[in-house]
């Protein structure tokens, strides 16, 4: 008894048809809700990092007031000013999107209107951010110009 498989010829019916290139399946499809989720996590981590640094540099005042003053002076640069603008953008988005997430979770019609609420959040964020950008810009102009 032979255990060898029979050889297949080009005309044989046992030859499998060539397969099309398999589609790559991922969990994320690029939906605006997915990007909202990603941005919510990024802004949350950014805010956490800022708060961590803020608590550390404020605690430094009890250890060495002179070192605290030196650290605070390093914050008075245009680069840190731009980072403050980014922090304001992150806090605004995270807060507004957090309200949206709460509504999706606890309002019975939340899932139905979640995309509409996303665009409302984007509109409110843009409006408030532009206003705050004007105020921050005036303070930065006073400080650096």
N, C-alpha and C positions, 0 to 999 in steps of 0.2 A: 504494500500500500504506500503510495507516494504522497508526501505532504506538501509537495511543491505546488504553487499556484500556477495555473496555466498562463502562458504568455498571451498578451493582448496584441492584436494587430491593429493597424490603422482603421480598417473597415469593420472592426468588431463592434457589436452593440454594447459591450461591457465598458467601453471607454467613456468616462464621464465627460459631459459637456463642459467647456471652459466656463468658469464662473466670472461674473461681473465683479469689479472691484468692490469689496465689502464697504458698506457705509459705516463711517465712524459714528457710533452712538455715544452721546454724552448726556449727562443729567441736565446740563445748562444749555438752553437753546438761544440765549441772547434776548430773551423777553425783557421789557422794561422793568418788570417786577424783580427779575433776577439781578439786574444792575442796581436797582434800588436797595436790595438786600446786601449786595457787595459794598455799596457805598455807605450803607448804614454801619456795617462792621468796621470799615476803614475809618470812618469818622469817629466811631466809638473808641477805637484803639488810639487814635490821635489825641482825643480829649483825655483819655486815661494817661497817656504819656505826658501831656502837658501838666495835668494835675500832679502827677508823681514828681516832676521836676520842680513845680511850684512849691509843693510841700517841702521838698528837700532844701531849696534855696531859702525859703522863709524860716525853716528850722535853724539854718546856719546863723541867723542873727543872735541866737542865744549862745552859740559856741564862740563866734568871733564877729562882732559887729563890723570890724574893718574888712574882713573877708567878704561879708555880706555886701557891703558898699561896693567893693571891687567887682563882685559878680553882677550886681545891678547895673553898674556902669557898662559892663560888656553887653548888656541887653539894649543899650541905647544906640543901635546901629540900624542902617536901612534894611539890612537882611532880616533882622529880628522884626522890624516893622512889617515886612512882607509876610513873615511867618505869623504875625498877629492877624493880618488880613485872612490868611488861611485858617487860623483858629476860629475867627468869627464865622467864616463860611461853614466850617465843620460843625460848630455848635448850633448854628441856625438850621442846617440841614438835619442834623441828628435829632434836634428837638421837634421840628415839624414832622419829620418822617416817623418819629416815635408816636406822635399823636395819631398818625395814619395807621400805624401798626396796632395801636390800642383799639381804634375804631374797627379795624378788620377783625380783631379777636373778639370784641365784646358787643358789637352792634350786629343785629341779625342780618342786616343788608350790607354789612361791610365787605364780604367777599365779592358781592355783585358789583359794587362800586369802587373796588380797590384801584383799578386803572384810572378812573376819573379822579379819584382822590390823589393819585400820584401826580397827575398833571396840575391839580390845584396846589399841591405842596410845592411843585416846581415853580409855579407862578408866584406864590407867596414868597418863597425863598428868594427868587430873583428880585422881586420888588423890595423886600426888606434889606437884602444884601447890597443892592445899589445904593439905597439910602445910607446904610452904615458905611459903605465904602467912601461916600462923600465926607462923612464925619471923620473917619480914620484918616483919609487923605489930607484933610485940613490940619489935623494934629501932626501928621508926619511932615507936612510942608513947614509948619511952625518950628518943628524940632530940627529938621535937616537943612532947610534952605536959609 
